[in-house]
Amino acid sequence: MATIKTIAIIGASGNMGSSIAISLAKAPYRLLLFGKEEKKLRSVFKEIKLINKLVNAEVIGCAADASWEADIIIAAVPFAAEKELAEKIKQVATGKIVISISNPLNDTYTGLVTNADTSAAEELQNFLPHSKVIKAFNTTFAGDFSQPVIDGKTVDAFIAGNDEEALQTVSDVVRAAGFNPIKAGALAVSRTLENMQALLIQLSIKNNYNWVAGWKILHN
């Protein structure tokens, strides 16, 4: 019997973090939830229990404690908060998978604040040199988690990273959340993925997609 993996969701009280947590409620994972908004965090926990009363989940009061127990750490925090989070978990994240979901958008959503030769995920890897940083879930909206099938098609969720085993592990998490995982390449491909989401946000605002939209590769 395979060992159940433990996933720490840091930022589980936020829109993306809570959506990820709820989407994984029926998946075969142990979930550790940490967030700064305690009232909302408790609400997320209750919703998870309603979805699956047997779910192995708990609220943890410290990001480092949650990360210490985890096999996979999901950094569901804004780009501006990644460095601070990395400093808190660095000592307990060695050798572990850390998922970067952030998009380093400027205040007007017209572009990214990172330089063209890097990405939010690559910067997080620099902050956590002994962890396996994987980019995932950044090309999906929070609303997509409750509606991962749009117009009859399952939304593709792109992932990128430098460790093949970690990529496969995260592919399984992405699939458990309801999306079709697409391995896009090495971690440097995160630059493209973050720009893709900037474009999708701009299109969503322009065309009133109501924040339920996603990417889909169609092929023979």
Secondary structure, DSSP 8 states (H G I E B T S, - for coil): ----EEEEEETTTSHHHHHHHHHTTTSSEEEEEE-S-HHHHHHHHHHHHHH-TT-EEEE-S-HHHHHHH-SEEEE-S-GGGHHHHHHHHGGG-TT-EEEE----B-TTSSSBSS-TT--HHHHHHHHSTTSEEEE-STTS-GGGGT--EETTEE-EEEEEES-HHHHHHHHHHHHHTT-EEEEEESGGGHHHHHHHHHHHHHHHHHHT-TT---B-----
